[in-house]
Amino acid sequence: MVAGDPLYLAYHDEEWGVPSHDDRYLFEMLTLEGAQAGLSWSTILKKREGYRRAFDGFDASKVARFDGPKVERLRQDPGIVRNRAKVESAVANAREVLAVQQEFGSLNDYLWSFVGGTPIQNRWASLQEIPAETPESKATSKALKKRGFRFVGPTICTRSCRPPAW
């Protein structure tokens, strides 16, 4: 935990571990976790409003239509992580979200299928016991990558591409 950081504390107290069934929010978490790779979560939380603005409120149907010039404009936006691969992955992932919604009805239904629709309630005694990857996150990551999603490794899926209680 980042002591004293109000954004981090609010996220920890109000969002982390709270199951979500909202496709927009799930796409947001997928995008933010992908952007976080190699950076601190605190850094991403500080840029969260910039991401919401830059990525049209995480409306996958809008983000999926972003073209090359739009990606280049985003790469100049100090409100987000401007790494080309991460920006392009958000756009590609939006397109994959639409494909998942078409096939499964919702991103929610697809992601929750990896745990049978029910949160897994772990009882870790210490932070050291919490794994970076789980069998469920590995399966989710593998399936997402097979569909064409990017920046969705098992560690990212442990944190974002899953019902948060994993």
Secondary structure, 3 states (H helix, E strand, C coil): CCCCCHHHHHHHHHCCCCCCCCHHHHHHHHHHHHHHCCCCHHHHHHHHHHHHHHCHHHCHHHHCCCCHHHHHHHCCCCCCCCCHHHHHHHHHHHHHHHHHHHHHCCHHHHHHHHHCCCCCCCCCCCHHHCCCCCHHHHHHHHHHHHHCCCCCCHHHHHHCCCCCCC
